[in-house]
């Protein structure tokens, strides 16, 4: 079996695990949530079960299996360097995600179950911490922040020199800091949008698509240390891998789409934080310092604006955003 066939099979197995496993799990889990899970009241006054975000735990388990299979193939001597470099671009990111996604889910779940709704936003949780009180939101802030530091280093480790001059070291540390900020801020931003059915899924889908697109651009332009342009065939192969990566990270969205938009269950902070952290990792992955800085500034601005401006009101006042936000949602009507 050639290296390319082996690489293709690994890639196919990865996408199958990312799509079919979450879809199968949600098909069986949602009826259980509806029959006996914890419930909250949604924006229309309907009593909706939570726990839909568990799809990200199922997805992370599948990713862990694919990651283990990939390393087994590498250790056993295949695929060959050209295929290994291409597949590693798509599959090699899985290791950090097996910690980041479940970790963000866990901290979000604590806030879902024990959260104090009277304290909101960065200012509220930081003010409580300044007065010696750690809220569940503050715990989530610290926890996801720590996870983001670890994942941020993984995202830019090729750009953090182990040896080099002072300027290279400072540049590497700046890239690490910006990548960590991007991951943490994206996790919070997606959570802020989870106020209407399907909205957080759409925002995550947009951010994930941008992240994969930026990664493809940096590979094609040689924008990362190990991604100098190769032959047209190699570039085509990398492009196909990036599309497959996009399919992989959108698998959970497909699995829960009809349940979230149909108001059968809610993602909760656990699900929104998990997929937001994943979106942030994709945005930060192997990006050059200037792009990391721009992304971090944009995400920080959106997070700060949310402290004073209601995203829901902005969407309602903007025709295109209102149309996009309502796509797939149940028609308006009295609470049920």
C-alpha positions as CSV (number, residue, x, y, z in Angstrom):
1,X,0.0,0.0,0.0
2,X,1.5,3.4,-1.0
3,X,2.1,6.2,1.4
4,X,-0.6,8.3,-0.4
5,X,-3.2,5.5,0.0
6,X,-2.3,5.1,3.6
7,X,-2.6,8.8,4.2
8,X,-5.9,8.9,2.5
9,X,-7.3,6.1,4.6
10,X,-6.2,7.9,7.8
11,X,-7.8,11.0,6.6
12,X,-11.1,9.2,5.7
13,X,-11.2,7.5,9.1
14,X,-10.7,10.9,10.8
15,X,-13.6,12.5,8.9
16,X,-15.8,9.5,9.6
17,X,-15.1,9.8,13.3
18,X,-15.7,13.5,13.2
19,X,-19.1,13.2,11.5
20,X,-20.7,9.8,12.0
21,X,-19.8,9.2,15.7
22,X,-21.2,12.6,16.9
23,X,-24.4,12.2,14.8
24,X,-24.9,8.6,16.1
25,X,-24.4,9.7,19.7
26,X,-26.8,12.7,19.5
27,X,-29.5,10.6,17.9
28,X,-29.6,8.5,21.1
29,X,-28.7,11.2,23.7
30,X,-31.3,13.8,22.9
31,X,-34.3,11.6,23.7
32,X,-32.7,10.9,27.1
33,X,-32.2,14.6,27.7
34,X,-35.8,15.3,26.8
35,X,-37.1,12.6,29.1
36,X,-35.1,13.4,32.2
37,X,-32.3,16.0,31.8
38,X,-31.9,19.4,33.5
39,X,-34.0,22.1,31.8
40,X,-33.8,25.8,31.4
41,X,-36.2,28.4,29.9
42,X,-35.2,29.7,26.5
43,X,-35.8,33.2,25.0
44,X,-39.4,32.3,24.0
45,X,-40.3,30.9,27.4
46,X,-40.0,27.3,26.4
47,X,-38.6,24.7,28.8
48,X,-35.6,23.2,27.0
49,X,-33.2,20.5,28.2
50,X,-29.5,21.3,28.2
51,X,-26.6,19.0,27.6
52,X,-26.5,19.2,23.8
53,X,-22.9,20.4,24.1
54,X,-21.9,16.9,25.0
55,X,-21.4,16.3,21.3
56,X,-18.0,17.9,21.7
57,X,-16.9,15.3,24.2
58,X,-17.9,12.6,21.7
59,X,-16.1,14.4,18.9
60,X,-13.0,14.8,21.1
61,X,-13.0,11.0,21.8
62,X,-13.1,10.3,18.1
63,X,-10.3,12.8,17.5
64,X,-8.2,11.1,20.2
65,X,-8.6,7.7,18.4
66,X,-7.6,9.3,15.1
67,X,-4.7,11.0,16.7
68,X,-3.5,7.7,18.2
69,X,-3.8,6.0,14.8
70,X,-1.8,8.7,13.2
71,X,1.1,8.4,15.6
72,X,1.0,4.6,15.3
73,X,1.5,5.0,11.5
74,X,4.3,7.5,12.0
75,X,6.1,5.2,14.5
76,X,5.6,2.2,12.2
77,X,7.4,3.9,9.4
78,X,4.7,5.3,7.2
79,X,3.5,7.4,5.4
80,X,6.6,8.7,3.7
81,X,7.8,12.3,4.3
82,X,5.7,14.1,1.5
83,X,2.5,12.4,2.6
84,X,3.4,12.7,6.3
85,X,4.0,16.4,6.0
86,X,0.6,17.0,4.2
87,X,-1.4,14.7,6.5
88,X,0.4,16.1,9.6
89,X,-0.9,19.5,8.6
90,X,-4.5,18.3,9.0
91,X,-4.2,15.6,11.6
92,X,-1.3,16.7,13.7
93,X,-3.3,19.4,15.4
94,X,-5.5,16.8,17.1
95,X,-3.3,16.2,20.2
96,X,-3.9,19.7,21.7
97,X,-7.6,19.5,20.9
98,X,-8.1,16.4,23.0
99,X,-7.2,18.5,26.1
100,X,-8.5,21.9,25.0
101,X,-12.0,20.9,23.9
102,X,-13.0,18.6,26.9
103,X,-11.3,21.1,29.3
104,X,-13.3,24.1,28.0
105,X,-16.4,21.9,28.1
106,X,-15.8,21.0,31.8
107,X,-15.3,24.6,32.9
108,X,-18.4,25.6,31.0
109,X,-20.4,22.8,32.5
110,X,-19.5,24.0,36.0
111,X,-20.8,27.4,35.1
112,X,-24.0,25.8,33.7
113,X,-24.7,23.8,36.8
114,X,-23.5,26.1,39.6
115,X,-23.3,29.5,37.9
116,X,-24.5,32.7,39.6
117,X,-26.6,34.6,37.0
118,X,-26.4,37.9,38.9
119,X,-22.7,38.2,38.0
120,X,-22.0,38.6,34.3
121,X,-19.3,39.7,32.0
122,X,-15.5,40.2,32.4
123,X,-16.0,43.2,34.7
124,X,-18.4,41.4,37.0
125,X,-16.3,38.3,37.5
126,X,-13.0,40.3,37.8
127,X,-14.7,42.6,40.3
128,X,-15.8,39.6,42.4
129,X,-12.3,38.2,42.2
130,X,-10.8,41.5,43.3
131,X,-13.1,41.4,46.4
132,X,-11.9,37.9,47.3
133,X,-14.8,35.9,45.8
134,X,-14.2,33.4,43.0
135,X,-17.4,32.9,40.9
136,X,-18.0,30.0,38.6
137,X,-17.5,32.4,35.8
138,X,-14.2,33.5,37.3
139,X,-13.2,29.9,37.6
140,X,-14.1,29.4,33.9
141,X,-12.1,32.5,33.0
142,X,-9.0,31.2,34.8
143,X,-9.4,27.6,33.7
144,X,-10.0,28.3,30.0
145,X,-7.2,30.9,30.2
146,X,-4.8,28.3,31.4
147,X,-5.9,25.8,28.7
148,X,-5.5,28.5,26.1
149,X,-1.9,29.1,27.2
150,X,-1.1,25.4,26.6
151,X,-3.0,25.2,23.4
152,X,-1.6,28.6,22.2
153,X,2.0,27.2,22.5
154,X,1.0,24.2,20.5
155,X,-0.5,26.4,17.8
156,X,2.7,28.4,17.3
157,X,5.4,26.1,18.5
158,X,7.1,26.1,15.1
159,X,7.5,29.9,15.5
160,X,8.8,29.8,19.1
161,X,12.6,29.4,18.7
162,X,14.5,27.3,21.2
163,X,17.7,28.9,20.1
164,X,18.1,32.4,18.6
165,X,18.7,36.0,19.3
166,X,16.7,38.1,21.7
167,X,14.5,39.5,18.9
168,X,13.5,36.0,17.8
169,X,12.7,35.0,21.4
170,X,10.6,38.1,22.0
171,X,8.8,37.5,18.7
172,X,8.1,33.9,19.6
173,X,6.8,34.8,23.1
174,X,4.6,37.5,21.5
175,X,3.1,34.9,19.1
176,X,2.4,32.6,22.0
177,X,0.7,35.3,24.0
178,X,-1.4,36.4,21.0
179,X,-2.4,32.8,20.1
180,X,-3.4,32.2,23.7
181,X,-5.6,35.4,23.7
182,X,-7.2,34.4,20.4
183,X,-8.2,31.0,21.8
184,X,-9.6,32.4,25.1
185,X,-11.4,35.3,23.5
186,X,-13.0,33.1,20.8
187,X,-14.2,30.7,23.5
188,X,-15.9,33.6,25.3
189,X,-17.2,35.3,22.1
190,X,-19.0,32.1,20.9
191,X,-20.5,31.7,24.3
192,X,-21.8,35.3,24.2
193,X,-23.7,34.5,21.0
194,X,-25.5,31.5,22.4
195,X,-28.7,33.4,23.1
196,X,-30.9,32.1,20.2
197,X,-31.2,28.7,18.6
198,X,-28.5,28.1,16.1
199,X,-26.7,31.4,16.5
200,X,-23.6,30.0,18.3
201,X,-23.4,27.2,15.7
202,X,-23.4,29.7,12.9
203,X,-20.8,32.0,14.5
204,X,-18.6,28.9,15.2
205,X,-19.0,27.7,11.7
206,X,-17.9,31.1,10.4
207,X,-14.9,31.4,12.6
208,X,-13.8,27.8,11.9
209,X,-14.1,28.3,8.2
210,X,-12.0,31.5,8.4
211,X,-9.4,29.6,10.5
212,X,-9.0,26.8,8.1
213,X,-9.0,29.3,5.2
214,X,-6.1,31.3,6.8
215,X,-4.2,28.1,7.5
216,X,-4.6,27.1,3.8
217,X,-3.4,30.5,2.8
218,X,-0.3,30.4,5.0
219,X,0.6,27.0,3.6
220,X,0.2,28.0,-0.1
221,X,2.2,31.2,0.4
222,X,4.9,29.6,2.5
223,X,3.8,31.7,5.5
224,X,4.9,29.2,8.1
225,X,8.4,27.8,8.7
226,X,7.6,24.3,7.4
227,X,5.2,25.2,4.6
228,X,7.3,26.5,1.7
229,X,5.3,26.0,-1.6
230,X,5.9,22.7,-3.3
231,X,4.8,21.2,-6.6
232,X,1.3,21.9,-7.9
233,X,0.3,18.3,-7.0
234,X,1.5,18.8,-3.4
235,X,-0.4,22.1,-3.1
236,X,-3.6,20.5,-4.5
237,X,-3.2,17.7,-1.9
238,X,-2.8,20.2,0.9
239,X,-5.8,22.1,-0.3
240,X,-7.9,18.9,-0.2
241,X,-6.6,18.1,3.3
242,X,-7.7,21.6,4.5
243,X,-11.2,21.0,3.1
244,X,-11.3,17.7,4.9
245,X,-10.2,19.4,8.1
246,X,-13.0,21.8,7.7
247,X,-15.4,18.9,7.3
248,X,-14.0,17.3,10.4
249,X,-14.4,20.4,12.6
250,X,-18.0,21.0,11.3
251,X,-19.1,17.5,12.1
252,X,-20.6,18.3,15.5
253,X,-22.4,21.2,14.0
254,X,-24.1,18.9,11.6
255,X,-24.9,16.4,14.4
256,X,-26.7,18.9,16.6
257,X,-28.1,21.4,14.0
258,X,-31.7,20.1,13.9
259,X,-31.9,19.7,17.7
260,X,-30.6,23.2,18.5
261,X,-32.6,25.0,15.7
262,X,-35.6,22.9,16.5
263,X,-35.5,23.9,20.2
264,X,-35.3,20.3,21.4
265,X,-32.1,20.9,23.4
266,X,-29.6,23.7,24.1
267,X,-25.8,23.7,23.9
268,X,-25.2,25.6,27.2
269,X,-22.0,27.2,28.2
270,X,-20.3,23.8,28.1
271,X,-20.9,23.3,24.4
272,X,-20.5,27.0,23.4
273,X,-17.1,27.3,25.3
274,X,-15.8,24.1,23.8
275,X,-16.5,25.0,20.2
276,X,-15.4,28.6,20.7
277,X,-12.0,27.4,22.0
278,X,-11.7,25.1,19.0
279,X,-12.5,27.9,16.7
280,X,-9.9,30.0,18.4
281,X,-7.3,27.3,18.0
282,X,-8.0,27.1,14.3
283,X,-7.7,30.9,14.0
284,X,-4.3,30.8,15.8
285,X,-2.9,27.6,14.3
286,X,0.5,28.4,12.7
287,X,-0.5,32.0,11.9
288,X,2.3,34.6,11.6
289,X,2.6,37.1,14.4
290,X,1.0,40.0,12.5
291,X,-2.1,37.9,11.8
292,X,-2.3,36.7,15.4
293,X,-2.1,40.3,16.6
294,X,-4.8,41.5,14.3
295,X,-7.1,38.5,15.2
296,X,-6.5,39.1,18.9
297,X,-7.4,42.8,18.6
298,X,-10.6,42.1,16.7
299,X,-11.8,39.4,19.1
300,X,-10.9,41.6,22.1
301,X,-12.8,44.5,20.6
302,X,-15.9,42.3,20.1
303,X,-15.7,40.9,23.7
304,X,-15.4,44.4,25.1
305,X,-18.2,45.8,23.0
306,X,-20.5,43.0,24.3
307,X,-20.1,44.5,27.8
308,X,-22.1,47.6,26.6
309,X,-23.9,46.6,23.4
310,X,-26.5,43.8,23.0
311,X,-25.6,41.7,20.0
312,X,-29.2,40.6,19.8
313,X,-30.4,44.2,19.4
314,X,-27.8,44.9,16.7
315,X,-28.9,41.8,14.8
316,X,-32.5,42.7,15.0
317,X,-31.8,46.2,13.6
318,X,-29.7,44.9,10.7
319,X,-31.8,43.3,7.9
320,X,-29.1,40.9,6.6
321,X,-27.9,39.8,10.0
322,X,-31.6,39.3,11.1
323,X,-32.2,37.1,8.0
324,X,-29.0,35.1,8.5
325,X,-29.7,34.7,12.3
326,X,-33.2,33.3,11.6
327,X,-32.1,30.8,9.0
328,X,-33.4,27.3,10.0
329,X,-35.1,28.6,13.2
330,X,-38.6,27.7,14.1
331,X,-41.2,30.3,13.1
332,X,-42.1,32.9,15.7
333,X,-45.1,32.2,17.8
334,X,-46.4,32.1,21.3
335,X,-44.3,30.2,23.9
336,X,-45.0,26.5,24.0
